[in-house]
Amino acid sequence: MEINVINRAVAIIKPKAPYLEWANGVAQSYESLEDLVKSSRAILIPNDAYDGMETFLKKNFSLIFELELESWVSDNHNWPPKRDYDTFTKWFDVEAYALVVDLSEAELLREPYDG
């Protein structure tokens, strides 16, 4: 089996208690933070973003924040009104990893994300 490395780093977006409180308020879906963290989102990021993660997040937190909110409620009228960088860091931990190894033999496919 051929093992490949792809030219991306990965960031895991892990919800914290304030996100859980909001999610339970609008969707009543998770009973514990542990359950919510188990379904954390992984996003591929540029390799150079790994070394400058805070800079990358400051430029892209709004999109990531909206993806996380939209995963619960598509109607943005139910989203929290304050969605600045400080709020993002209170609602989410981000773990980044520099090396992404592809153990699948299937071809990588890219398609538009539709929520």
N, C-alpha and C positions, 0 to 999 in steps of 0.2 A: 504494500500500500504506500502510495506517495503521500508525504505530509507536506502541506503548503502553509506558508505564512502570508497573510494578506497585508496590504499597505494601509492599515488602519490601526488605531488604538480603540479601546472600548471604555465607555463610561457606564456605570451602573447607577441608576437614579433610585435612591432608597428613601421612601417616605418616612417622615417623622410624625410625632403625635399631632401637631396642628393640622396636617393633611388628613389624618385619620378622623379627627373631629369634624372637619369640613365634609369629608366623604360620607361619614355616617349621617351627617345632617341633611344631605341631599339625596343619598341613595340607600342608606342603612344596609351596607353590604358586608362589612367586615366586623368581626367581634373583637379582634385584637390587632395591635400593631404588628406582631409577629406574622400573622396571616397576611397582612398587607405587604410586608417586606418580602415575603415569599414570592409575590408576583411582581417584583421590581422590574422595571424596563431597562434593557441594555441598548445603548446606542453606539453606533460606530462613529468615531471622530477622526479627524486628520491626525496622522502620526505626530506632527509637531505640536498639536494641542496638548499632548500628554505632559510635556515639559512646562507648558504655560497654561496649566489647567484653569487657574483663577481668571486669567485674561480671557481665555476661551469662554468660560462660563459667563463672565460679565457681558460679553458680546452676544451670547446665545441663550441666556437663561430664559428670556421671554418666550421663545419658541418651545423650549423644553417644558417650562411651566404650563403653557397652554396645552401641550400634548398630554401632560399628566391630568390636567383638569378635564380635558375633553374625553379622556378615557372613562370618566364617570358621568359627566353631564355635557352633552353637546351644546345645549343652550347656554351661551355665555352670560346670560342675565343672572344665572345662578352661581356664577363664579365670584370669588371674593374680589371686592373692588380694588384692594391694594395688592398689586402684583409686581412689586419692585424687587431688586436684587436682594435686599435685606430680608424680605419676606420669603423669597425663594430659599435662602440659606437656612431659615428657621423651619421651613417645611420639608426640606430634602437634604440628605447627605449624598454626596457624589463620590463614588470610588472609581478611580481610573486605572487601567492596565495598559501597558505599552505594547505587549505582544499578543497578537491574535493568530492562533493556529487553527487551520481549517482541516479537520479530520474527515470531512465528507468527501466522497468522490464525485458528488453531483456538482454540476456547473453552478457558479454563483449567478443569481438572477437579480435584477433590479427592476422594481416596478413602483409606480406612484403609491404613496401612502394615503389611504382614504379614511383613516380613523378606525 
